[in-house]
Every structure is written in C-alpha cells, then in structure tokens.
Amino acid sequence: MSLSDRLSSIYDSYSRRQKPRGKGYSPSKIEQKARKRVLLLLRDVYSGRWNVDPMNPQGDHTSEFWQEAHHLLQHLYGEPKLSTNPSHYTARDDAIGFLFECNADQFCDFLEVIFKIESTWRVVMDRNQLVDALNLILRSEKTSLQLTPVVTRRDTLPGGGASISTVALPKVVRVDEDVVYTEAILPALSVLADPAYMGTNDEFRKALARGLPQKGTSRTASRSAEAPLKAC
C-alpha cells in the first residue's frame, strides 16, 4: 500500500463523510453507557478472554490494538495528543480518554477504525462476528446507528485452492428506517459480495455512507436498494 493510499484509507471516516443537514435533522447520539459497553466488549475480545475461535487461541492483543487505534486516530485528526487529560501518557489511556470525551461522529470514526487495525483479522477471523456484537450494543442502547458488514470475495486460484480478499470494510450508517435497512440494504450487501458486482458494490456503499433516507421515503429507498438484487 502506498503512503497516499494508506492516508486515504485513514481519512475515509464517518465524520468526514457527513454533510450539512437541513432543519429538523436530529444529530446522532452515543451515550456514555453505550461507549462503556463497546469498550468492555473490545477488552474481552482482544485480551483473549472471549476467544471467538476456540480451536485457534490468539493470546492477548490488547496493547497492540490500542497502539494501532491510537496511531490511526492521531493521523485522522492530526493531533499527537487525543484526550484533554494531561495524565493520560500511554496510547491506551489517551485513546480511551478521548473516546469518552469525543462527540458521536468521532466515536463512529473509532468503530470503523477497529476494522482497519491489522490485528483485528488475526483476533477475529470472522470479522462479522464482531460487527454483529457491536451492532447488538448499538441497538440495545437505542442509537440510530449500525455498522455494515465486512464484504469478502473468494477467488479460485489457477493451480487449485482459493484466496479470500476483503472487498469492503464496515462503515457506520444511520438506520433511520429499520424496514429499509433489514429488508433491502443487508440483502443487497450480501449479493454484492459476488465478484461480478465489484463496481456496483463500491457505488452502492458510497451511497449508503451518505446516509439512509429519512422517514417517509422508504418506498423509493427500497427500490434503489433492491436494484442490485433484481440484476441477478
């Protein structure tokens, strides 16, 4: 990966994708309880306490996780020091302190950063297990936010065997219409994992990142989201 590609990946964040909204728009909120639940989940997963692959123990990756997360957030915001607490010296303490101070959009940035960290795929081979767990927390705390799934592609190699590549990492979206999200968005994302729809998948996810339609426009949104399904 080139240096410019590396930075572009970091800068592709929830907060940077947000556009000015009109009157009546309710900003996203992530309360302290939801943040605590997310951090407790990450603590148990990356420490190896909750091993999601019992046949392949991963050990403790806590320090590695927070070093990488802190590093990516530093580049995203252009700030060597993230939290306002001067006593937070370590990368872990500085990052966690920031996550309790930051606004909801910045916390969403962190949710996406989790899946850009190189150690994540080693700790959670099926990364969608972690996506599902985070989404459960976001739903249980009644936020309007969800993560899209990891999309992978399986390619057959000329000499036999296969390789699995990541087509798209999770992005945070506002679930303003649960019906649209569950009946149209998720099935479309699943279909678009097929190699034949690589270009369509990219365009669809870019549109999704701009935000789901507001209430009252679910019928139009459903037609748009179902287009890839009808193409099969």
Phi, psi and omega per residue, in radians:
M1 nan 2.256 3.133
S2 -1.261 2.881 3.141
L3 -1.087 -0.710 -3.138
S4 -1.185 -0.643 3.096
D5 -1.159 -0.671 3.127
R6 -1.092 -0.792 3.135
L7 -1.185 -0.669 3.122
S8 -1.064 -0.675 3.110
S9 -1.121 -0.718 3.127
I10 -1.156 -0.758 -3.084
Y11 -1.259 -0.277 3.085
D12 -1.338 1.489 -3.015
S13 -2.268 2.793 -3.117
Y14 -0.995 -0.850 -3.071
S15 -1.096 -0.619 -3.126
R16 -1.322 -0.370 3.139
R17 -1.480 -0.217 -3.079
Q18 -1.266 2.395 -3.139
K19 -1.925 2.746 3.074
P20 -1.006 2.369 -3.097
R21 -1.893 2.749 -3.134
G22 -1.412 -3.115 3.134
K23 -1.115 2.559 3.124
G24 1.552 -0.107 3.133
Y25 -1.345 2.266 -3.135
S26 -1.715 2.017 -3.125
P27 -1.048 2.630 3.102
S28 -1.156 2.593 3.107
K29 -2.306 2.416 2.995
I30 -2.281 1.827 -3.062
E31 -1.254 2.900 -3.098
Q32 -1.036 -0.634 -3.135
K33 -1.090 -0.720 3.114
A34 -1.136 -0.691 3.132
R35 -1.120 -0.729 3.120
K36 -1.095 -0.726 -3.135
R37 -1.119 -0.702 3.106
V38 -1.082 -0.810 -3.102
L39 -1.192 -0.587 3.060
L40 -1.143 -0.716 3.091
L41 -1.065 -0.836 -3.123
L42 -1.108 -0.672 3.100
R43 -0.997 -0.827 -3.065
D44 -1.285 -0.570 3.139
V45 -1.268 -0.872 -3.031
Y46 -1.373 -0.325 3.062
S47 -1.417 -0.240 -3.098
G48 1.560 0.008 3.120
R49 -1.118 -0.721 3.042
W50 -1.872 1.545 -3.110
N51 -1.438 1.984 -3.084
V52 -1.408 -0.136 3.108
D53 -2.274 1.421 -3.040
P54 -0.995 -0.468 -3.124
M55 -1.394 -0.142 -3.091
N56 -2.486 1.276 -3.118
P57 -0.962 2.379 -3.023
Q58 -1.807 -0.263 -3.107
G59 1.419 -2.918 -3.062
D60 -1.724 2.006 3.135
H61 -1.977 0.343 -3.067
T62 -1.017 -0.916 -3.103
S63 -1.075 -0.757 3.128
E64 -1.074 -0.746 -3.134
F65 -1.042 -0.863 -3.058
W66 -1.256 -0.542 3.043
Q67 -1.083 -0.791 -3.122
E68 -1.219 -0.741 -3.140
A69 -1.077 -0.800 3.136
H70 -1.062 -0.748 -3.131
H71 -1.086 -0.787 -3.137
L72 -1.167 -0.703 3.130
L73 -1.186 -0.612 3.056
Q74 -1.004 -0.834 -3.135
H75 -1.178 -0.672 -3.116
L76 -1.082 -0.746 -3.080
Y77 -1.753 -0.101 3.136
G78 1.161 0.573 -3.090
E79 -2.269 2.049 3.069
P80 -1.094 -0.609 3.117
K81 -1.915 2.170 -3.034
L82 -1.632 -0.820 -3.090
S83 -1.529 2.871 3.137
T84 -1.581 -0.083 -3.110
N85 -1.468 2.004 -3.093
P86 -1.179 -0.271 -3.120
S87 -1.488 -0.063 3.125
H88 -1.507 1.638 -3.051
Y89 -1.585 -0.674 -3.058
T90 -1.425 2.784 3.111
A91 -1.030 -0.731 -3.131
R92 -1.088 -0.879 -3.101
D93 -1.127 -0.689 -3.128
D94 -1.149 -0.766 -3.130
A95 -1.163 -0.802 -3.126
I96 -1.152 -0.704 3.083
G97 -1.029 -0.738 3.119
F98 -1.103 -0.699 -3.065
L99 -1.173 -0.384 3.055
F100 -1.564 -0.246 3.139
E101 -1.707 -0.511 -2.938
C102 -1.257 2.907 3.090
N103 -1.401 3.044 -3.055
A104 -1.093 -0.692 -3.131
D105 -1.089 -0.684 3.127
Q106 -1.228 -0.599 3.070
F107 -1.161 -0.608 3.056
C108 -1.117 -0.640 3.043
D109 -0.973 -0.773 -3.137
F110 -1.105 -0.706 3.122
L111 -1.025 -0.643 3.104
E112 -1.324 -0.624 3.125
V113 -1.032 -0.613 -3.131
I114 -0.853 -0.685 -3.041
F115 -1.577 -0.025 3.024
K116 -1.675 -0.145 -3.135
I117 -1.358 2.262 -3.018
E118 -1.104 -0.551 -3.108
S119 -1.279 -0.271 -3.059
T120 -1.085 -0.793 -3.102
W121 -1.195 -0.389 3.079
R122 -1.373 -0.595 -3.138
V123 -1.380 -0.729 -3.117
V124 -2.177 1.609 -3.086
M125 -1.074 -0.718 3.019
D126 -1.633 1.550 -3.021
R127 -1.107 -0.366 3.115
N128 -1.215 -0.301 2.979
Q129 -1.089 -0.716 3.121
L130 -1.246 -0.665 3.059
V131 -1.006 -0.836 -3.107
D132 -1.086 -0.706 -3.128
A133 -1.165 -0.752 3.109
L134 -1.122 -0.715 3.120
N135 -1.123 -0.624 3.093
L136 -1.077 -0.738 3.104
I137 -1.112 -0.801 -3.115
L138 -1.092 -0.656 3.096
R139 -1.229 -0.753 -3.076
S140 -1.138 -0.483 3.110
E141 -1.634 0.178 3.022
K142 1.021 0.720 2.985
T143 -1.496 2.905 3.115
S144 -1.712 0.416 -2.991
L145 -2.142 2.561 3.043
Q146 -2.567 2.727 3.050
L147 -1.680 2.378 3.014
T148 -1.289 2.739 -3.097
P149 -1.304 2.814 2.945
V150 -1.206 2.319 3.100
V151 -1.933 2.145 3.135
T152 -2.080 2.838 3.119
R153 -2.275 2.354 3.101
R154 -1.816 2.090 3.139
D155 -1.981 2.371 3.087
T156 -1.423 2.278 -3.122
L157 -1.483 2.609 -3.094
P158 -0.968 -0.708 -3.093
G159 -1.527 0.200 -3.055
G160 1.779 2.884 -3.095
G161 1.408 -2.994 -3.099
A162 -2.662 2.760 3.047
S163 -2.155 2.549 3.127
I164 -2.024 2.168 -3.134
S165 -2.105 2.662 3.130
T166 -1.513 2.128 3.114
V167 -1.503 -0.719 -3.115
A168 -2.699 2.410 3.070
L169 -1.564 2.828 -3.117
P170 -1.077 2.510 3.008
K171 -2.225 2.556 3.102
V172 -1.418 2.315 3.076
V173 -2.269 2.707 3.053
R174 -1.504 2.207 3.133
V175 -1.675 1.327 -3.122
D176 -1.342 -0.391 3.086
E177 -2.288 1.803 -3.131
D178 -1.031 -0.632 -3.114
V179 -1.110 -0.789 3.128
V180 -1.082 -0.752 -3.063
Y181 -1.150 -0.830 -3.028
T182 -1.419 -0.562 -3.048
E183 -1.668 -0.300 -3.091
A184 -2.215 -0.844 -3.020
I185 -1.151 -0.940 -3.073
L186 -1.101 -0.768 3.087
P187 -1.072 -0.650 3.136
A188 -1.133 -0.734 3.125
L189 -1.085 -0.638 3.129
S190 -1.151 -0.779 3.133
V191 -1.119 -0.664 -3.056
L192 -1.262 -0.038 3.027
A193 -1.232 -0.296 3.119
D194 -1.133 2.363 -3.129
P195 -0.958 -0.485 -3.102
A196 -1.166 -0.297 -3.064
Y197 -2.008 0.490 -3.094
M198 -1.000 -0.828 -3.131
G199 -1.158 -0.749 3.127
T200 -1.107 -0.708 3.128
N201 -1.028 -0.764 -3.123
D202 -1.094 -0.805 -3.138
E203 -1.150 -0.711 -3.122
F204 -1.103 -0.763 -3.114
R205 -1.220 -0.573 3.069
K206 -1.116 -0.737 3.120
A207 -1.155 -0.706 3.129
L208 -1.090 -0.685 -3.127
A209 -1.123 -0.430 3.130
R210 -1.326 -0.164 3.049
G211 2.046 2.453 3.059
L212 -1.284 2.721 -3.123
P213 -1.127 2.680 3.107
Q214 -1.333 2.914 3.133
K215 -1.006 2.484 -3.122
G216 1.751 -0.168 -3.136
T217 -2.155 0.371 -3.039
S218 -1.145 -0.568 -3.106
R219 -1.148 -0.796 3.109
T220 -1.127 -0.740 -3.136
A221 -1.092 -0.687 -3.138
S222 -1.109 -0.715 3.116
R223 -1.088 -0.722 -3.128
S224 -1.151 -0.757 -3.089
A225 -1.245 -0.502 -3.094
E226 -1.454 -0.140 -3.114
A227 -0.955 -0.794 3.118
P228 -1.086 -0.541 3.130
L229 -1.204 -0.677 -3.128
K230 -1.219 -0.390 -3.133
A231 -1.310 -0.208 -3.079
C232 -1.339 nan nan
